[in-house]
Amino acid sequence: MQAVVEAAGFSVVRDYVGHGIGRRMHEAPEVPNYGVAGKGGKLKTGMTLAVEPMVTIGEAETFLTEDGWTVLSADGSWAAHFEHTIAIGPNGPEILTRL
């Protein structure tokens, strides 16, 4: 995701990452949207992951507002957050949140 986002002139937020989904909403492993291609964790059958790219038009830095929930870009630029849940099955990945 990082390569596509940055090639388009945007930034990938690094303060927040996707995560595993299991008995609890947020579980290991962390699923970053940035890094060195081929150097991340290995996908295994049975994993269910929330992939959550957060992208800004400006810089990648963010801040959390006083309500403890709202996240804004530090430079005031527009941002977007998307989420899909993906299960890794014996025949490969399946997007569970497909529209």
C-alpha positions in Angstrom: 0.0 0.0 0.0 2.8 2.4 0.8 4.2 2.3 -2.7 0.8 3.0 -4.3 -0.1 5.8 -1.8 3.3 7.6 -2.0 3.5 7.2 -5.8 0.3 9.2 -5.9 1.8 11.9 -3.8 0.0 11.1 -0.5 1.3 9.9 2.9 0.6 6.7 4.9 -0.2 7.3 8.6 2.2 5.3 10.7 0.6 6.0 14.1 -2.1 3.4 13.6 -2.0 0.0 11.9 -4.4 -2.8 11.1 -4.6 -5.9 13.3 -5.7 -9.5 13.8 -9.4 -10.3 14.5 -10.3 -13.2 16.7 -12.0 -13.6 20.0 -11.3 -9.9 20.6 -11.6 -7.1 18.2 -7.9 -6.1 18.2 -5.4 -8.9 18.4 -1.9 -9.7 17.1 -0.5 -9.5 14.6 -0.2 -5.8 13.8 -0.8 -5.1 10.1 1.1 -2.0 9.0 0.4 -0.3 5.7 4.1 0.6 5.3 7.5 -1.1 5.5 9.9 -3.0 3.3 8.2 -5.2 0.7 8.8 -8.9 1.5 10.0 -8.2 5.1 6.7 -8.4 7.0 5.1 -11.3 8.8 3.9 -14.4 7.0 0.3 -14.9 6.3 -1.0 -18.3 7.5 -4.2 -20.2 6.9 -6.8 -19.4 9.6 -5.7 -15.8 10.1 -8.4 -13.1 10.0 -7.0 -9.5 9.6 -8.4 -6.0 9.6 -6.4 -4.1 6.9 -6.8 -0.4 7.7 -4.9 2.0 5.5 -5.0 5.6 6.7 -3.9 8.1 4.1 -3.4 11.9 4.2 -3.0 14.4 1.4 -0.2 16.1 3.5 2.2 14.8 6.0 1.8 11.4 7.8 1.8 12.8 11.4 -1.5 12.8 13.4 -2.8 13.9 16.7 -5.6 12.7 19.0 -8.2 15.3 20.0 -9.4 15.8 23.6 -12.3 13.5 23.1 -9.8 10.6 23.1 -11.3 9.2 19.9 -11.0 11.6 17.0 -7.7 11.5 15.1 -6.7 14.4 12.8 -3.8 15.0 10.5 -1.2 17.2 12.3 -0.9 19.6 9.4 -4.7 19.9 8.9 -4.7 18.2 5.6 -7.5 15.9 4.5 -7.3 12.3 5.5 -9.1 9.0 4.7 -9.4 5.8 6.6 -10.6 2.5 5.1 -11.0 -0.9 6.6 -11.5 -4.4 5.2 -11.5 -7.7 7.0 -9.7 -10.5 5.2 -9.6 -14.2 6.1 -6.7 -16.3 5.0 -8.2 -19.6 3.8 -6.7 -22.8 2.3 -7.2 -21.4 -1.2 -5.9 -17.9 -0.3 -7.3 -14.6 1.0 -11.0 -13.9 1.0 -12.3 -10.3 1.6 -15.1 -10.6 4.1 -16.2 -7.0 3.8 -16.6 -6.8 0.1 -19.4 -4.5 -1.0 
